[in-house]
Amino acid sequence: MHLVLSNIGSSDHNAVVMTLKHRSTDRGPDVTVTVRSQDSNGRVLLGQAIADINWSPLYHMETCDEMTEIFCGTVTQLVFYYLPMRIVRRQSTDEPWIDDQFRHLMPCRHYALKTGQTAR
């Protein structure tokens, strides 16, 4: 809400008084979400495991369907092994752009500011 007052002195600009709306401090209920791990070590190990597999038997298969099935099954198993699903808690009021990386950076930023490490 705002209130427009008359001109200030001989100026032709009006003064505006604004009232700040306070956001609710209620964080809302926790929501449980299942997400795939985004661990950088897991991704590196997954890439290495895929590179280490001998894919030549795929070229000796009878049909493309067999090749696709074996390839997809192998990669899927590796993904589930190196990047497993995790259950995480979220706030129901979280904005869509707040992801795990951002959540990790928030306490790091607070710690850096608290300890005077402004460059960090």
Residue, then its C-alpha position, 0 to 999 in steps of 0.5 A: m500500500h502506498l500514499v501519495l503526498s503533495n509536492i516537496g517544497s518548490s519541487d514538482h515531485n510528489a512524496v510517496v509513503m510506502t508500507l512494507k508487506h511482511r512475508s509470512t515466516d511460516r515455512g510451510p510443511d516439509v515435503t519428501v521428494t525422491v531425486r537422483s544423486q548429483d554427486s560429482n564423484g559418482r558422475v566421474l565414476l559412472g563415466q569411467a565405468i561406461a568407458d571401461i566396458n567392452w562394447s564389442p559384443l554388441y556388434h555381433m548381435e542379431t538385431c538392433d533391438e537386442m543391442t539396444e536392450i543390452f546397452c540400455g540395461t547396462v547403462t541403467q544398472l550403472v546409473f542406479y549403482y553410481l547415482p542412486m536415488r535419494i530421499v530429500r526433504r523440501q519446504s512446500t514454499d520453496e521457489p522452483w529455482i532453489d535446487d540442491q546446489f543453491r541449498h549447499l551454497m547458502p550455508c557456505r555463504h553465511y559462514a564466509l560472511k560470518t568469518g569475514q571471508t568476503a572474497r570467498 
